[in-house]
Amino acid sequence: MLTVDYARLGLEPDELVLDLGCGFGRHAYEVLRRGARVVACDMAIPELREVRSTYAAMLESGEIPPDRVATAAAGDATRLPFPDDTFDRIIASEVLEHVPDDQGALDELHRVLRPGGVLAATVPAFLPERICWALSDDYHAPAEPGGHVRIYTKAELQVKMEMAGLAPVDYHRAHALHSPYWWLKCAVGTKNDDNPLVKAYLRLLTWDIVEQPTVTRVAERVLSPVLGKSAILYARKSPATREGSIRVAA
């Protein structure tokens, strides 16, 4: 299940992509399938081990060629272990809402993105997230360790990107069918996976992801602009050289 639109990201073959907060690597694997190179980065070591294992399986099955660059690295979003101007594209999916110093993270993403490169940042959309917070304190920090620490409006994320020196260029929403699932989870208890309604809705989402039936694809397209659980904002780094670029002061 992908959140980022790779056409909007402008991904080209052989480009180098950073998948920040990669989790189990769903966006990284699609980067490889599209002929680009990827570095999956996360603070969770078990997830990175799983990503490396999947890389190996993709290589063994012939899904990716042996010369395709696919690596995984542990890293903190506010102190990335990469040189300046390293990546052609960056994906930061469902990361910033977890980071106390989100402006510091955006500054780092700007630093490691090459001039002219594009960042796709996805965060929980304002209205679905506000409903989750209203329904359950256990859904977010501090009750949920490592949970969401803020709710973004589109305007707030745009301003923070601009403060980091990034120019927003595109926006959309995704995963409308996931919003009611999380509202239901918050209503019955975020850890209550045995609730019959939660189990039934999870079966629906699994069917949607695996089968991708026309009815749910149409529902997603129609409902996502209003109910989409994820908001995706794309921003470009100035094509000027680092020495000639102008940074906006925080």
VOFI-353655 format. One record per residue (C-alpha): residue in three letters; x negated, y negated, z negated. Coordinates in steps of 0.02 Angstrom, whole numbers, padded with zeros to 5 digits, always signed. Layout:
# residues N
ALAXYZ...
//
This chain:
# residues 250
MET+00000+00000+00000LEU-00086-00157+00062THR-00050-00332-00001VAL-00167-00432+00111ASP-00124-00461+00294TYR-00286-00424+00389ALA-00230-00524+00541ARG-00210-00679+00431LEU-00378-00639+00350GLY-00453-00640+00525LEU-00557-00484+00495GLU-00672-00435+00639PRO-00773-00274+00665ASP-00944-00271+00581GLU-00905-00415+00465LEU-00954-00396+00282VAL-00810-00401+00157LEU-00807-00415-00032ASP-00659-00326-00113LEU-00661-00407-00286GLY-00563-00317-00420CYS-00553-00170-00301GLY-00469-00050-00423PHE-00460+00117-00333GLY-00507+00037-00167ARG-00348+00023-00064HIS-00404-00136+00025ALA-00585-00078+00042TYR-00533+00081+00134GLU-00430-00019+00259VAL-00580-00133+00290LEU-00681+00020+00338ARG-00543+00088+00449ARG-00544-00077+00543GLY-00729-00061+00583ALA-00798-00186+00457ARG-00919-00163+00311VAL-00868-00177+00129VAL-00932-00200-00047ALA-00803-00147-00177CYS-00830-00239-00342ASP-00746-00211-00510MET-00784-00210-00696ALA-00706-00037-00718ILE-00838+00098-00692PRO-00716+00246-00676GLU-00628+00157-00532LEU-00794+00124-00446ARG-00840+00309-00461GLU-00675+00353-00378VAL-00709+00227-00239ARG-00880+00304-00206SER-00802+00478-00199THR-00673+00419-00074TYR-00808+00338+00032ALA-00896+00506+00038ALA-00736+00597+00085MET-00701+00472+00225LEU-00877+00497+00290GLU-00867+00687+00282SER-00700+00689+00373GLY-00766+00577+00511GLU-00645+00437+00468ILE-00792+00316+00462PRO-00960+00328+00553PRO-01119+00370+00456ASP-01193+00197+00485ARG-01044+00102+00412VAL-01094+00002+00257ALA-00982+00051+00110THR-01046+00015-00064ALA-00976-00012-00238ALA-01046-00129-00371ALA-01000-00175-00549GLY-00978-00360-00574ASP-00893-00502-00668ALA-00789-00621-00561THR-00870-00771-00646ARG-01049-00706-00624LEU-01054-00611-00460PRO-01215-00513-00426PHE-01232-00573-00245PRO-01332-00710-00157ASP-01254-00868-00090ASP-01161-00857+00077THR-01159-00667+00081PHE-00984-00619+00139ASP-00885-00655+00296ARG-00719-00618+00210ILE-00667-00595+00028ILE-00514-00508-00042ALA-00470-00544-00224SER-00308-00447-00251GLU-00218-00466-00419VAL-00377-00527-00505LEU-00364-00711-00548GLU-00214-00693-00664HIS-00324-00584-00777VAL-00473-00703-00786PRO-00475-00836-00924ASP-00596-00944-00824ASP-00509-00931-00656GLN-00588-01092-00595GLY-00759-01018-00629ALA-00710-00864-00530LEU-00653-00969-00382ASP-00816-01066-00389GLU-00911-00901-00379LEU-00805-00839-00235HIS-00843-01000-00142ARG-01028-00978-00177VAL-01041-00802-00106LEU-00926-00836+00043ARG-01018-00888+00201PRO-00979-01057+00281GLY-00823-01036+00387GLY-00774-00877+00296VAL-00600-00840+00229LEU-00541-00789+00055ALA-00375-00699+00028ALA-00319-00714-00154THR-00162-00625-00212VAL-00076-00661-00378PRO+00095-00620-00450ALA+00223-00739-00375PHE+00296-00868-00494LEU+00480-00817-00509PRO+00461-00628-00523GLU+00319-00653-00647ARG+00416-00778-00752ILE+00559-00653-00767CYS+00438-00516-00823TRP+00365-00630-00957ALA+00539-00677-01017LEU+00594-00496-01030SER+00443-00427-01123ASP+00297-00495-01224ASP+00213-00326-01200TYR+00196-00356-01012HIS+00060-00489-01028ALA-00084-00546-01138PRO-00115-00553-01282ALA-00002-00404-01321GLU-00070-00313-01168PRO-00261-00308-01179GLY-00335-00367-01015GLY-00162-00417-00956HIS-00102-00571-00864VAL-00154-00733-00949ARG-00059-00858-00839ILE+00082-00878-00714TYR+00033-00967-00553THR+00136-01083-00448LYS+00084-01094-00266ALA+00034-01276-00293GLU-00076-01235-00443LEU-00173-01103-00349GLN-00194-01218-00199VAL-00264-01357-00309LYS-00386-01238-00396MET-00446-01174-00227GLU-00473-01352-00168MET-00570-01393-00327ALA-00685-01247-00285GLY-00715-01318-00110LEU-00595-01201-00018ALA-00462-01262+00104PRO-00295-01167+00096VAL-00241-01115+00271ASP-00099-00987+00255TYR+00024-00912+00131HIS+00152-00773+00119ARG+00237-00657-00006ALA+00240-00466-00013HIS+00315-00317-00105ALA+00493-00376-00136LEU+00550-00201-00185HIS+00422-00199-00326SER+00497-00348-00419PRO+00654-00256-00480TYR+00546-00109-00534TRP+00443-00219-00649TRP+00596-00309-00715LEU+00669-00140-00758LYS+00506-00085-00841CYS+00502-00244-00945ALA+00684-00223-00995VAL+00669-00042-01057GLY+00488-00053-01120THR+00331-00067-01016LYS+00266+00102-01079ASN+00433+00191-01062ASP+00395+00291-00905ASP+00521+00425-00952ASN+00671+00311-00936PRO+00787+00388-00803LEU+00811+00224-00710VAL+00624+00191-00707LYS+00590+00366-00642ALA+00724+00349-00508TYR+00658+00181-00448LEU+00480+00249-00446ARG+00538+00389-00331LEU+00612+00257-00216LEU+00449+00160-00210THR+00349+00319-00180TRP+00464+00366-00037ASP+00445+00192+00035ILE+00255+00196+00026VAL+00237+00373+00097GLU+00373+00375+00228GLN+00387+00189+00271PRO+00569+00206+00329THR+00644+00071+00437VAL+00774+00023+00307THR+00645-00023+00175ARG+00530-00107+00302VAL+00673-00220+00353ALA+00719-00253+00172GLU+00540-00302+00133ARG+00532-00425+00278VAL+00698-00505+00231LEU+00675-00512+00042SER+00489-00545+00021PRO+00495-00734+00051VAL+00609-00747-00101LEU+00578-00593-00210GLY+00402-00539-00159LYS+00306-00485-00314SER+00139-00543-00242ALA+00094-00714-00173ILE-00052-00716-00052LEU-00148-00876-00016TYR-00285-00884+00115ALA-00420-01016+00107ARG-00571-01059+00213LYS-00743-01119+00162SER-00805-01269+00260PRO-00907-01215+00412ALA-01039-01345+00368THR-01203-01285+00296ARG-01216-01275+00107GLU-01333-01426+00106GLY-01209-01527+00209SER-01048-01472+00129ILE-00953-01578+00005ARG-00889-01498-00155VAL-00738-01567-00245ALA-00778-01601-00427ALA-00678-01509-00558
//
